[in-house]
């Protein structure tokens, strides 16, 4: 029966099977088959050539000798003739020579293959000078490398070296896919752990122009940054030596140790704080993310230093109209102190330099533009003060307490923040909610849900009564993890300016949001979950929430301004948002900021103040505050009007191009003589002091005093 069930095997199959078994025995068997195969081809062909050659010998011994010579010549065994002994010795000698040559070729091939393998692993030393070194791999690496390549392409292209514990080929393919052609820049990848001093020495950090240390997305990313900084000290040498070092951490508990490890030439960014500050600022300043994105990348205008010799001994206000193609925003004093948006009466001392928004360093030449100001076009009515705001926060992640803290610091008296989260918020005190009111639209259960009833009271997040380190479940999961012990932001005692109300709801279901009254809110903030705390990708939940908001807008006919946080910039195009909406990509923001500070370390204090709750920041304000609506006026007129209000105008946003233009109507650093018909919907981009206590937008007191940048925690330089 078994024989009848078997498939018949062909003769060719049997021969091939026996041949394969023979080859698998040993190397000698393989060589034997190779010799037999060569002789089976060479000898018959040689005999055929001899027998068909009219000039070959006629005798059989002569023809056999000719066959030998042809075969030996083909196999490089020599063509010695004579006695059989001489022919055998010649064949042996040829075989020995062939063996030696083959061995030599094998050794060379093996060595070359080993070298190529080593090069593909990225373990060779980089012999560069003045290059930029990027240590670590995270979402920020693509933004950082792209900006460094753009910044270092002129006037002479320099290399950007990336060292990470990943396969070199994979890194090169990933960078090529995200960056495309690097242009004149060169990107070099090396593989290995950056915390190993021997591996770190491969990228020659001692001869680099700057070194950037990126935190990974893992839970131990900040600790790894600390180890890399310590390894960098070992390779570079004592404190004070080597290039400037710029590092980023997520948790402020690692900020102080990282500063110590980075040394006196190091700067440490706290990426979560930077992102939280921008989210909070965008809630009250529509379009701010578009302006900052334009300022932070190297494709357009950015911050530079300009010579102030022509304005020495004159007030700062004179410099505002002293450049046609640059916008002055501050001073860098001779002592190295950064003063952003000083009082217009501040006298520019010898040795000071101007902080300007310009295309590059060479375009900030002095040119008097006072004649371009049209006094008749300036606005006469005083701008109205800001009112209390009402905001809605959807979702929760580790940055949410920081966002609420920033909103509390900048809120007008009487402001309200409603918070809707999926489940219980970790690290909060349940005793606080008793004094709060329910979030409108969430008092009743959502039909069809089998989870806890939405509307169950939960603790208020972001309050000072939160106990760091207590274990609470992660929203959307059943796992309990220790809440991170964050050092609280320094703030004034709560004076009732911001009322926080919190409810739990099944945010992953669109019907949970349909009861909300969007007309009550000035803006909606959408935060995605932390990686690993929700969906496979944090942006999945964010996109679902945005779709629900869009459905709610269509049903009610009322649109609301949305500030969204994403983790992947490629999802920006997928987000159902209106053109020009504020979208904050945390990794991209940190990468842009690190690239700017890496190129200009002295501007770290400028960005620190711009992202802080105190001091001066960037705002978009109605054009009617500066020029009469409906008139055609130069940008110099706007600059003069902003100067008299204690502000520095750096651009504007046209309302008619918000959705049709790729830049969404944002125009930074226009020529002072550029004329524009100003409408009530147009906005002016200014660097101005924010009044967060008095309830209105005010300028500086004109007392001639300077205001230096605040010592906040966005960027810490030792």
C-alpha positions in Angstrom: 0.0 0.0 0.0 2.8 2.4 0.8 4.5 1.7 -2.5 1.2 2.4 -4.3 0.9 5.8 -2.5 4.3 7.1 -3.3 4.9 9.4 -6.2 7.3 7.9 -8.9 10.8 9.5 -8.7 12.4 10.3 -12.1 15.9 9.2 -13.0 17.0 12.8 -13.0 15.7 13.3 -9.5 17.6 10.2 -8.2 20.8 11.4 -9.8 20.5 14.9 -8.4 19.8 13.5 -4.9 22.9 11.2 -5.0 25.0 14.2 -6.3 23.7 16.4 -3.5 24.6 13.8 -0.9 28.1 13.5 -2.4 28.6 17.3 -2.2 27.5 17.3 1.4 30.2 14.8 2.6 33.4 17.0 2.7 35.4 19.7 1.0 37.6 17.0 -0.6 34.6 15.5 -2.4 33.6 18.9 -3.7 37.1 19.4 -5.0 37.1 16.0 -6.6 33.8 16.7 -8.5 35.3 20.0 -9.6 38.4 18.3 -11.1 36.3 15.7 -12.8 34.0 18.3 -14.2 36.9 20.4 -15.5 38.6 17.4 -17.1 35.3 16.2 -18.6 35.0 19.5 -20.5 38.6 20.5 -21.2 40.0 17.2 -22.4 37.3 16.3 -25.0 37.2 19.9 -26.3 41.0 19.9 -26.6 41.0 16.6 -28.5 38.3 17.9 -30.8 40.5 21.0 -31.5 43.6 18.9 -32.3 41.8 16.3 -34.5 40.1 19.1 -36.5 43.3 21.1 -36.9 44.9 20.5 -40.4 48.3 21.4 -39.0 48.2 19.0 -36.1 50.6 15.9 -36.1 49.4 12.9 -38.1 50.6 10.3 -35.6 48.6 9.2 -32.6 51.4 10.0 -30.0 51.8 13.4 -31.6 48.2 14.2 -31.4 48.0 13.0 -27.8 50.9 15.3 -27.0 49.1 18.2 -28.6 45.9 17.4 -26.6 48.0 17.4 -23.4 49.5 20.8 -24.3 46.1 22.3 -25.1 44.6 21.0 -21.9 47.5 22.0 -19.7 47.6 25.5 -21.2 43.8 25.8 -20.5 44.2 24.7 -16.9 47.4 26.7 -16.4 49.4 23.5 -15.7 52.3 24.3 -18.2 52.9 22.7 -21.5 56.1 20.8 -20.9 56.5 17.7 -23.1 58.9 14.9 -23.1 59.0 11.9 -20.9 55.9 11.0 -18.8 57.8 11.9 -15.6 58.5 15.5 -16.9 54.9 15.9 -17.8 53.8 14.7 -14.4 56.2 17.0 -12.6 55.0 19.9 -14.8 51.4 19.1 -13.9 52.3 19.0 -10.1 54.1 22.3 -10.4 51.2 23.9 -12.1 48.8 22.5 -9.5 51.0 24.0 -6.7 51.1 27.4 -8.5 47.3 27.3 -9.0 46.8 26.4 -5.3 49.0 29.3 -4.2 47.3 31.8 -6.5 43.9 30.6 -5.4 44.9 30.8 -1.7 46.2 34.4 -2.3 43.0 35.4 -4.0 40.9 33.8 -1.2 42.9 35.7 1.4 42.5 39.0 -0.4 38.8 38.4 -1.0 38.2 37.4 2.7 40.1 40.5 3.9 38.3 42.8 1.6 34.9 41.3 2.5 35.8 41.7 6.2 36.7 45.3 5.7 33.5 46.0 3.7 31.5 44.3 6.5 33.3 46.5 9.1 32.5 49.6 7.1 28.9 48.6 6.7 28.7 48.2 10.5 29.9 51.7 10.9 32.9 51.1 13.1 35.6 53.1 11.4 36.9 56.4 12.7 35.5 59.7 11.3 38.3 62.1 10.4 36.4 65.4 10.2 36.9 68.9 11.6 34.1 71.3 12.4 31.4 68.7 11.9 28.2 68.3 13.9 27.8 65.2 16.0 24.3 63.8 16.8 24.3 61.1 19.5 21.2 58.9 19.9 18.2 58.0 17.8 14.7 59.2 18.3 11.9 61.0 16.5 13.9 64.2 16.6 16.8 62.9 14.7 15.2 63.5 11.3 14.4 67.1 12.1 17.8 67.7 13.7 19.8 66.2 10.9 17.8 68.0 8.2 18.2 71.4 9.8 21.9 70.9 10.5 22.5 69.9 6.9 20.6 73.0 5.7 22.6 75.2 8.2 26.0 73.8 7.4 25.7 73.7 3.6 27.0 77.3 3.3 29.4 78.7 2.9 31.4 75.5 3.0 29.5 72.2 3.5 30.4 70.3 6.6 29.5 66.8 7.6 26.8 65.8 10.1 27.7 62.6 11.9 25.1 60.4 13.5 26.1 57.8 16.2 23.4 55.4 17.5 23.1 51.8 18.6 21.4 50.8 15.4 22.4 49.1 12.1 24.3 51.6 10.0 22.5 50.6 6.8 19.1 51.0 8.5 20.0 54.4 9.7 21.2 55.5 6.2 18.0 54.2 4.6 15.8 55.9 7.2 17.5 59.2 6.9 17.5 59.0 3.1 13.7 58.3 3.1 13.0 61.3 5.4 15.5 63.8 4.1 15.8 62.9 0.4 18.9 64.3 -1.3 21.2 66.0 1.2 22.3 68.6 -1.3 25.7 69.9 -0.6 25.6 68.4 2.9 27.1 65.1 3.9 25.5 62.7 6.4 27.8 60.1 8.0 26.4 57.3 10.2 28.2 55.2 12.7 26.9 52.3 14.7 27.3 51.5 18.4 26.3 52.6 21.9 27.2 56.3 22.4 27.6 55.7 26.1 30.8 53.6 25.4 33.8 55.9 25.3 35.6 53.6 22.8 32.7 53.8 20.4 32.1 57.5 21.0 35.7 58.2 20.0 34.9 57.0 16.5 33.0 60.2 15.7 35.8 62.5 16.9 33.8 64.7 19.2 36.8 66.6 20.2 37.2 68.2 16.8 33.4 68.7 16.2 31.8 72.1 16.0 28.8 71.0 18.2 27.5 67.9 19.8 23.8 67.1 20.3 22.5 64.3 22.6 19.0 63.1 21.8 16.8 61.1 24.3 15.3 57.9 23.0 11.6 57.1 23.3 12.2 54.4 25.9 11.5 54.8 29.6 15.2 54.9 30.3 15.9 57.5 27.7 16.9 60.3 30.1 19.2 58.0 32.0 20.9 57.0 28.7 21.4 60.7 28.0 23.2 61.1 31.3 25.5 58.2 30.5 26.3 59.6 27.1 27.2 63.0 28.6 29.5 61.2 31.1 31.1 59.3 28.3 31.6 62.5 26.3 33.5 64.0 29.3 35.7 61.0 29.3 36.5 61.3 25.6 36.8 65.0 25.3 38.7 65.7 28.5 38.4 68.1 31.4 35.7 70.6 31.9 35.8 73.6 29.6 37.4 71.6 26.8 35.7 70.4 23.6 32.8 71.7 21.6 29.5 73.1 22.9 27.1 70.3 24.0 23.4 70.4 23.7 21.2 67.7 25.3 17.5 67.1 25.8 15.7 65.3 28.6 12.0 64.6 29.2 11.9 64.5 33.0 13.1 67.4 35.0 14.5 65.1 37.6 17.4 64.4 35.2 17.8 68.1 34.3 20.3 69.0 37.1 22.4 65.9 36.8 22.5 66.4 33.0 23.7 70.0 33.5 26.5 68.8 35.7 27.5 66.1 33.3 27.4 68.4 30.3 29.9 70.9 31.9 30.2 74.6 31.5 29.8 74.5 27.7 26.6 72.4 27.9 22.9 73.4 27.5 20.1 71.1 28.6 16.6 71.3 27.2 13.5 69.8 29.0 11.5 68.7 25.9 8.2 68.1 27.8 8.3 71.6 29.3 9.0 73.2 25.9 6.1 71.3 24.3 3.7 72.1 27.1 4.6 75.8 27.0 3.9 76.0 23.3 0.6 74.2 23.6 -0.5 76.6 26.3 0.6 79.6 24.4 -1.2 78.5 21.2 -4.4 78.2 23.2 -4.4 82.0 23.6 -2.4 83.0 20.6 -3.9 81.6 17.4 -1.3 81.0 14.6 1.7 81.0 17.0 2.8 77.5 16.0 3.0 78.6 12.3 5.2 81.6 13.2 7.5 79.6 15.4 7.9 76.9 12.8 9.0 79.5 10.3 11.4 81.1 12.8 13.0 77.9 14.0 13.7 76.2 10.7 16.6 77.4 8.5 14.6 77.6 5.3 13.4 81.2 5.9 14.1 84.0 8.4 15.5 83.2 11.8 17.3 84.9 14.7 20.7 86.3 14.1 23.2 88.7 15.7 23.9 92.0 13.9 26.5 94.7 14.5 25.2 97.7 16.6 28.1 100.1 16.1 25.9 102.5 14.1 23.5 102.8 17.1 25.9 103.1 20.0 24.8 105.7 22.4 21.3 105.9 20.9 18.1 104.5 22.3 17.0 101.0 21.3 13.9 102.4 19.6 16.1 104.0 17.0 17.4 100.6 15.9 13.9 99.3 15.2 13.7 101.6 12.1 17.4 101.3 11.3 17.2 98.2 9.2 15.3 97.7 5.9 15.6 94.0 5.6 15.8 92.9 9.2 13.6 93.2 12.3 15.3 94.1 15.6 14.0 92.3 18.7 16.6 92.6 21.4 20.2 93.2 22.6 23.1 91.0 23.5 25.1 93.2 25.9 28.9 93.3 26.1 28.6 91.2 29.3 26.8 88.5 27.4 23.4 89.3 28.9 20.4 88.8 26.6 17.7 91.4 26.7 14.7 90.6 24.6 12.3 93.4 23.7 13.9 96.0 26.0 12.4 99.4 26.7 12.6 101.6 23.6 14.5 104.2 25.7 17.3 101.7 26.6 20.6 103.1 25.5 22.7 100.8 23.4 26.2 100.6 25.0 29.5 99.9 23.3 30.2 96.3 22.7 26.5 95.4 22.4 25.0 93.5 19.5 21.5 93.5 18.1 19.3 90.4 18.0 17.4 90.5 14.7 15.1 88.4 12.6 16.8 88.2 9.2 17.5 85.9 6.3 21.1 85.5 7.2 24.0 87.3 8.9 24.9 89.3 5.8 21.5 90.9 5.2 21.3 92.8 8.5 22.9 96.1 7.2 21.9 99.4 8.8 19.6 101.7 6.8 17.5 104.5 8.1 13.8 103.8 7.4 12.1 106.6 9.4 11.0 108.3 6.2 8.9 105.3 5.3 6.6 105.9 8.4 3.2 107.4 7.6 1.9 109.0 10.8 -1.6 109.5 9.4 -2.1 105.8 8.9 -1.4 104.9 12.6 -4.3 103.7 14.8 -5.5 106.1 17.4 -7.9 103.9 19.5 -6.4 102.1 22.4 -6.7 98.3 22.1 -9.2 96.5 24.4 -7.9 94.3 27.2 -8.2 90.6 27.0 -11.2 88.8 28.5 -11.4 85.6 30.5 -11.1 82.4 28.4 -12.9 79.1 28.4 -10.9 76.1 27.2 -11.6 72.4 26.8 -8.8 69.8 27.2 -9.4 66.4 25.7 -7.0 63.5 26.6 -4.1 63.1 29.0 -0.4 62.3 28.9 2.6 63.1 31.0 2.7 66.7 29.7 -0.8 67.5 30.7 0.0 68.7 34.2 2.6 71.0 32.7 0.1 72.3 30.1 -2.4 73.1 32.9 0.3 74.8 35.0 1.2 77.0 32.0 -2.5 77.8 31.4 -2.9 78.7 35.1 0.1 81.0 35.0 -1.2 82.9 31.9 -4.9 82.8 32.5 -7.1 85.9 32.9 -9.2 86.2 36.1 -12.3 84.1 35.7 -11.0 81.7 33.1 -12.3 78.1 33.0 -10.6 74.9 31.9 -12.7 71.8 31.4 -10.8 68.5 31.2 -12.1 65.3 29.7 -10.0 62.1 30.1 -10.4 58.4 29.4 -10.5 57.0 32.9 -8.8 58.1 36.1 -6.0 60.6 35.9 -2.8 59.4 37.7 -1.3 61.5 40.5 -4.3 63.6 41.5 -6.2 64.2 44.7 -9.9 63.2 44.8 -10.8 65.7 47.5 -10.5 68.7 45.3 -13.3 68.0 42.8 -16.0 68.6 45.5 -15.8 72.3 44.9 -15.9 72.1 41.2 -18.8 71.9 38.7 -19.4 69.2 36.1 -18.2 69.6 32.5 -21.1 70.8 30.3 -22.5 68.0 28.2 -21.1 65.1 30.2 -23.6 64.9 33.1 -25.4 61.9 31.7 -24.2 58.5 30.7 -23.4 57.9 27.0 -25.9 55.4 25.5 -24.4 52.1 24.4 -21.3 52.3 26.5 -20.4 49.4 28.8 -17.7 51.3 30.6 -18.0 53.4 33.7 -20.6 56.0 33.5 -19.2 59.2 32.0 -19.6 62.0 34.3 -18.2 60.2 37.3 -16.3 62.7 39.3 -12.6 62.4 39.2 -9.7 64.4 40.7 -8.7 67.7 39.2 -5.4 67.3 37.3 -2.6 69.7 37.6 -3.3 70.9 41.1 -0.7 71.5 43.8 -2.2 68.8 46.0 -1.0 66.0 43.6 1.1 63.5 45.4 4.1 62.5 43.2 5.1 58.9 43.2 1.7 57.4 43.9 0.6 54.5 41.8 -2.5 55.1 39.6 -3.9 53.3 36.5 -2.9 54.6 33.1 -5.8 56.1 31.2 -7.3 53.5 28.8 -5.5 50.6 30.5 -5.7 48.4 33.6 -2.1 48.7 34.4 -0.8 50.8 37.4 2.4 52.6 37.0 4.2 55.0 39.4 3.3 58.6 38.6 6.5 60.5 37.7 7.6 62.7 40.6 7.9 66.1 38.8 9.3 69.1 40.5 6.5 71.6 40.6 6.7 74.7 38.4 7.4 77.8 40.5 4.2 79.8 40.4 2.3 82.3 42.5 -0.4 81.0 44.8 -3.7 80.2 43.0 -5.8 83.4 43.1 -8.8 81.9 41.3 -7.8 83.0 37.8 -8.3 79.5 36.4 -11.0 77.1 37.4 -10.3 73.5 36.5 -13.1 71.0 36.1 -12.5 67.3 35.3 -14.7 64.4 34.1 -14.1 60.9 32.8 -15.6 59.9 29.5 -15.1 57.2 26.8 -13.2 59.6 24.4 -12.4 56.7 22.0 -16.1 56.6 21.1 -17.4 59.6 19.0 -20.8 59.6 20.8 -19.1 60.6 24.0 -18.3 64.0 22.6 -21.6 64.7 20.9 -23.2 66.2 24.0 -20.6 69.0 24.2 -21.5 72.6 23.5 -18.6 73.8 21.5 -20.0 77.3 21.5 -19.0 77.7 25.1 -15.3 77.3 24.4 -12.7 79.6 22.9 -10.4 76.7 22.0 -10.1 73.0 22.3 -6.8 71.3 23.2 -6.3 67.7 22.1 -3.6 65.6 23.7 -2.7 62.0 22.7 -1.8 59.3 25.1 1.8 58.5 25.9 3.4 55.7 23.9 2.4 52.4 25.4 -0.4 53.8 27.4 -3.1 53.6 24.7 -3.2 52.6 21.0 -0.3 51.2 19.2 0.4 54.7 17.9 -0.5 57.7 20.0 -1.7 59.7 17.0 -4.5 57.1 16.4 -6.5 58.3 19.4 -5.8 61.9 18.4 -7.1 61.4 14.9 -10.3 59.7 16.2 -10.9 62.6 18.6 -10.4 65.2 15.8 -12.9 63.3 13.6 -15.4 63.4 16.4 -14.9 67.1 16.8 -15.4 67.7 13.1 -18.6 65.6 13.2 -19.8 67.7 16.1 -19.0 70.9 14.2 -21.0 69.8 11.2 -24.0 68.9 13.4 -24.1 72.1 15.4 -22.9 74.4 12.7 -20.4 76.0 15.1 -16.7 75.7 14.5 -14.1 75.9 17.2 -10.4 76.6 17.2 -8.4 73.4 17.9 -4.8 73.1 19.2 -3.5 69.5 18.5 -0.5 67.6 19.7 0.9 65.0 17.3 3.9 62.7 17.6 4.5 62.1 13.9 4.6 65.1 11.4 3.4 62.8 8.6 0.0 62.6 10.3 -0.4 66.4 10.0 -1.8 65.9 6.5 -4.2 63.3 7.8 -5.6 65.4 10.6 -9.2 66.7 9.9 -8.3 70.3 10.7 -8.9 73.7 9.1 -5.9 75.1 7.2 -3.6 77.1 9.4 -4.7 75.3 12.6 -2.1 75.0 15.4 -0.5 71.6 15.3 2.4 70.9 17.6 4.6 68.0 16.8 6.6 67.5 20.0 9.6 65.8 18.4 9.8 68.2 15.5 9.6 71.2 17.9 12.4 69.9 20.1 14.5 69.1 17.0 14.1 72.5 15.5 15.0 74.2 18.8 18.1 72.0 19.3 19.3 72.8 15.8 18.9 76.5 16.3 20.7 76.5 19.6 23.4 74.2 18.2 24.2 76.8 15.5 23.9 79.8 17.8 24.4 78.8 21.5 24.2 82.5 22.6 20.5 82.5 21.5 19.5 79.9 24.0 18.3 82.6 26.4 16.2 84.1 23.7 14.3 80.9 23.1 14.0 80.4 26.9 12.1 83.6 27.3 10.0 83.1 24.2 8.7 79.8 25.6 8.3 80.9 29.2 5.2 82.2 30.9 6.9 85.4 31.9 8.8 88.1 30.0 8.3 88.7 26.3 6.8 86.3 23.9 5.5 86.1 20.3 1.9 87.1 19.7 -0.4 87.7 16.8 -2.5 90.8 17.4 -5.2 92.6 15.3 -3.7 94.9 12.8 -6.2 97.6 14.0 -4.2 98.0 17.1 -1.4 99.5 15.0 -2.8 101.0 11.8 -6.2 102.3 10.7 -8.2 99.5 9.2 -8.8 100.0 5.4 -5.7 102.1 4.8 -2.6 101.2 2.8 0.5 101.7 4.9 4.1 100.5 5.0 5.4 97.9 7.4 7.6 100.6 8.8 4.5 102.3 10.0 3.5 99.2 11.8 7.0 98.9 13.4 6.8 102.5 14.6 3.3 101.9 16.1 4.5 98.8 17.9 7.6 100.5 19.2 5.4 103.2 20.9 3.5 100.3 22.6 6.7 98.7 23.9 6.7 96.0 21.3 8.8 94.8 18.4 6.9 94.0 15.1 8.5 91.2 13.1 5.8 90.4 10.5 2.1 89.9 9.8 -0.5 87.4 8.7 -2.9 88.2 5.9 -6.4 86.9 6.4 -7.1 86.3 2.7 -4.3 83.8 2.5 -4.9 81.7 5.6 -6.2 78.7 3.6 -4.9 79.3 0.1 -1.2 80.0 0.7 1.4 77.3 1.7 2.6 79.6 4.5 -1.0 80.2 5.6 -0.6 84.0 5.2 2.4 84.3 7.5 4.9 86.9 6.3 8.0 87.3 8.5 10.5 90.1 8.2 9.0 92.0 5.3 10.8 95.0 3.8 10.1 98.1 5.8 8.9 99.8 2.6 6.5 97.0 1.7 2.9 98.4 1.4 -0.2 96.5 2.4 -3.9 97.3 2.7 -4.7 96.4 6.2 -8.0 94.8 7.1 -9.6 94.1 10.4 -8.9 90.4 10.1 -5.2 90.9 9.4 -2.8 90.2 12.3 0.6 91.7 13.2 3.3 89.4 14.6 5.0 91.1 17.6 7.5 90.3 20.3 5.8 91.8 23.4 5.5 91.5 27.1 2.4 89.6 28.3 0.5 90.9 31.3 -0.7 87.8 33.0 -1.8 89.4 36.2 -3.5 92.6 35.2 -5.9 91.3 32.6 -4.7 93.3 29.7 -2.0 93.5 27.1 0.3 96.3 28.1 3.8 97.4 27.1 6.8 98.2 29.2 6.7 101.1 31.6 8.8 103.7 29.9 11.3 104.1 32.7 14.3 103.3 30.7 15.0 100.0 32.6 16.1 96.8 30.9 14.4 93.5 31.3 16.7 90.5 30.9 15.5 87.1 30.0 13.9 85.0 32.7 15.8 82.1 34.2 13.1 79.6 33.4 13.6 75.9 32.6 13.3 75.6 28.9 17.0 75.9 28.3 19.6 75.7 31.1 23.1 76.7 30.4 25.9 76.4 33.0 
